[in-house]
């Protein structure tokens, strides 16, 4: 049996360990931020790969995740992003992280 709150503690620790990289090299941090948020979304029961339309607030969460994923993939492919896009992707991941951290497991 998994101890309640264990995932949350691990996620908080992982996010905190990424903060220095986010500050120093946000473009390099994007793939790692994305990986963490993707794992959190799966644990929370969000359909990150399913293309079926989702209704309500969940649709916005998944749409934000998909846009953040798109930007992370651009960086991962070695393409340059505008610094504003990098900041937007980091902020999107941060918003998702904070929201998911406070969402109950499904």
SERO-4910 file (N, C-alpha, C, O; in steps of 0.05 Angstrom, whole numbers):
BEGIN
 pado doro    nc1    nc2    nc3   cac1   cac2   cac3    cc1    cc2    cc3    oc1    oc2    oc3
  Unk    A     17    -24      0      0      0      0     18     25      0     37     27     15
  Unk    A     11     44    -17     26     69    -19     16     88      2     -8     91      6
  Unk    A     35    100     16     28    118     37     16    144     25     27    155      7
  Unk    A     -8    153     36    -19    178     26      0    201     29     14    204     49
  Unk    A      2    217      8     20    240     10     48    235      0     64    253     -3
  Unk    A     55    209     -4     82    203    -13     88    214    -40    109    226    -44
  Unk    A     69    211    -59     73    223    -85     77    253    -83     95    264    -95
  Unk    A     60    266    -68     61    295    -64     89    303    -54    101    322    -64
  Unk    A     98    289    -34    125    296    -23    147    292    -44    164    309    -47
  Unk    A    145    270    -59    165    265    -80    164    287   -102    184    296   -111
  Unk    A    139    294   -110    136    315   -130    147    342   -121    160    356   -136
  Unk    A    141    349    -96    151    374    -85    181    374    -84    194    394    -91
  Unk    A    193    352    -76    222    350    -75    234    352   -102    254    366   -106
  Unk    A    222    338   -122    233    339   -149    230    367   -161    249    377   -174
  Unk    A    207    381   -156    204    408   -167    225    426   -154    237    442   -168
  Unk    A    228    425   -128    248    442   -115    276    437   -126    292    456   -128
  Unk    A    282    412   -132    309    407   -143    312    418   -172    335    423   -180
  Unk    A    290    422   -186    291    434   -213    292    464   -213    300    476   -233
  Unk    A    284    477   -191    282    506   -190    309    520   -198    308    539   -214
  Unk    A    332    511   -188    357    525   -197    361    523   -227    371    542   -239
  Unk    A    355    500   -239    358    497   -268    338    515   -283    345    527   -303
  Unk    A    314    518   -272    294    536   -284    304    564   -284    301    579   -304
  Unk    A    317    573   -262    327    600   -261    351    604   -279    354    625   -292
  Unk    A    370    584   -280    394    587   -295    392    581   -325    404    595   -342
  Unk    A    376    561   -331    373    552   -359    345    541   -364    341    517   -366
  Unk    A    325    559   -365    297    550   -367    292    532   -391    276    513   -390
  Unk    A    306    537   -413    302    520   -437    310    491   -432    298    472   -440
  Unk    A    333    488   -417    342    461   -410    324    448   -390    323    423   -389
  Unk    A    311    463   -373    293    452   -352    267    442   -364    254    425   -351
  Unk    A    258    452   -387    232    445   -397    226    415   -400    205    406   -390
  Unk    A    244    400   -411    238    371   -414    234    358   -386    217    340   -383
  Unk    A    250    366   -367    248    354   -340    222    363   -326    209    348   -313
  Unk    A    215    389   -329    190    399   -318    167    384   -331    148    376   -318
  Unk    A    168    381   -357    147    367   -372    144    338   -362    122    328   -358
  Unk    A    166    324   -359    165    297   -349    151    295   -322    135    277   -318
  Unk    A    158    313   -304    146    313   -277    116    318   -279    100    303   -267
  Unk    A    108    338   -294     80    345   -296     65    322   -310     42    316   -302
  Unk    A     77    310   -330     63    288   -344     59    264   -325     37    253   -325
  Unk    A     78    258   -308     75    237   -288     53    244   -268     37    227   -260
  Unk    A     52    269   -261     31    278   -242      4    276   -255    -15    267   -241
  Unk    A      1    283   -280    -25    282   -294    -34    253   -296    -58    248   -291
  Unk    A    -16    235   -302    -24    207   -304    -33    197   -276    -54    184   -274
  Unk    A    -18    204   -255    -26    196   -228    -53    207   -220    -67    195   -204
  Unk    A    -60    230   -230    -85    243   -224   -108    235   -242   -130    244   -239
  Unk    A   -101    218   -262   -122    207   -279   -129    223   -303   -150    218   -315
  Unk    A   -112    242   -311   -117    257   -335   -109    242   -360    -88    229   -360
  Unk    A   -124    244   -381   -118    230   -406    -99    246   -423   -107    260   -441
  Unk    A    -73    244   -418    -54    261   -432    -49    253   -461    -41    270   -477
  Unk    A    -55    228   -468    -51    220   -496    -77    217   -511    -77    216   -536
  Unk    A    -99    214   -497   -125    210   -510   -134    236   -524   -133    257   -512
  Unk    A   -141    233   -549   -150    256   -565   -180    262   -562   -190    281   -574
  Unk    A   -194    246   -546   -222    250   -542   -227    277   -528   -212    283   -509
  Unk    A   -246    292   -536   -252    318   -524   -261    313   -495   -276    295   -489
  Unk    A   -251    330   -477   -258    329   -449   -274    354   -443   -268    376   -452
  Unk    A   -295    351   -427   -312    373   -420   -304    387   -394   -290    375   -378
  Unk    A   -313    412   -391   -309    426   -367   -280    435   -362   -265    438   -380
  Unk    A   -274    439   -336   -248    450   -329   -225    431   -336   -203    439   -342
  Unk    A   -231    405   -337   -210    385   -344   -200    391   -372   -176    387   -377
  Unk    A   -217    399   -390   -209    405   -417   -188    426   -418   -169    425   -433
  Unk    A   -191    447   -401   -172    468   -400   -145    459   -389   -124    467   -399
  Unk    A   -146    441   -369   -121    430   -358   -106    414   -379    -82    417   -382
  Unk    A   -121    397   -393   -108    380   -413    -98    397   -436    -76    392   -447
  Unk    A   -113    418   -444   -104    435   -466    -79    450   -458    -61    453   -474
  Unk    A    -78    460   -433    -54    473   -424    -30    454   -423     -8    462   -431
  Unk    A    -35    430   -415    -14    410   -415     -4    404   -443     21    403   -448
  Unk    A    -22    401   -461    -14    395   -489      2    418   -502     21    413   -517
  Unk    A     -5    443   -496     10    465   -506     38    466   -493     58    471   -507
  Unk    A     39    461   -467     65    460   -454     82    438   -465    107    441   -468
  Unk    A     69    415   -471     84    392   -483     94    399   -510    117    392   -517
  Unk    A     78    413   -526     87    421   -553    112    438   -551    132    434   -566
  Unk    A    113    458   -533    136    475   -530    160    459   -520    183    464   -528
  Unk    A    156    441   -501    177    425   -491    189    408   -513    214    404   -514
  Unk    A    172    397   -530    182    381   -553    198    397   -573    218    387   -584
  Unk    A    190    422   -577    206    440   -595    234    443   -584    253    441   -599
  Unk    A    236    448   -558    262    452   -546    277    426   -547    301    426   -553
  Unk    A    264    403   -540    277    377   -540    288    370   -568    308    356   -570
  Unk    A    275    379   -589    284    374   -616    307    391   -624    319    388   -646
  Unk    A    315    410   -607    338    427   -613    330    453   -627    348    468   -634
  Unk    A    305    457   -631    296    482   -643    296    505   -623    291    500   -599
  Unk    A    302    528   -632    303    551   -614    275    563   -611    259    565   -630
  Unk    A    269    570   -586    244    584   -580    250    612   -573    271    618   -562
  Unk    A    231    629   -578    232    656   -568    232    655   -537    218    639   -525
  Unk    A    249    672   -524    249    672   -495    221    675   -482    216    664   -461
  Unk    A    204    690   -495    176    692   -485    161    666   -486    146    660   -468
  Unk    A    167    649   -507    154    623   -508    165    604   -487    150    589   -475
  Unk    A    191    606   -482    203    590   -461    191    597   -434    183    580   -418
  Unk    A    189    624   -429    177    633   -403    148    623   -401    139    615   -380
  Unk    A    133    625   -424    105    616   -424    103    586   -418     86    577   -403
  Unk    A    121    570   -429    121    541   -424    128    535   -395    116    518   -383
  Unk    A    148    548   -385    155    544   -356    132    552   -339    125    537   -320
  Unk    A    120    575   -344     97    583   -328     73    564   -331     59    559   -311
  Unk    A     68    553   -355     47    534   -358     52    509   -342     34    498   -329
  Unk    A     77    500   -342     84    476   -326     81    482   -296     71    466   -281
  Unk    A     89    506   -288     87    514   -260     57    515   -251     50    505   -230
  Unk    A     40    526   -268     12    528   -262      0    500   -260    -16    494   -242
  Unk    A      7    483   -279     -3    455   -278      7    441   -253     -8    427   -240
  Unk    A     32    444   -247     44    431   -224     29    439   -199     21    422   -183
  Unk    A     25    465   -195     11    474   -171    -18    464   -170    -28    457   -148
  Unk    A    -31    464   -193    -59    454   -194    -60    424   -187    -77    415   -172
  Unk    A    -42    409   -200    -42    380   -196    -34    372   -167    -43    352   -156
  Unk    A    -16    388   -156     -7    383   -129    -31    383   -109    -31    369    -89
  Unk    A    -50    400   -115    -73    403    -97    -98    389   -107   -120    394    -97
  Unk    A    -95    370   -126   -117    355   -137   -117    327   -124    -95    315   -121
  Unk    A   -140    317   -116   -141    290   -104   -136    269   -125   -142    273   -149
  Unk    A   -125    247   -117   -121    224   -135   -148    214   -144   -168    213   -129
  Unk    A   -150    206   -169   -175    195   -179   -177    165   -174   -197    153   -180
***
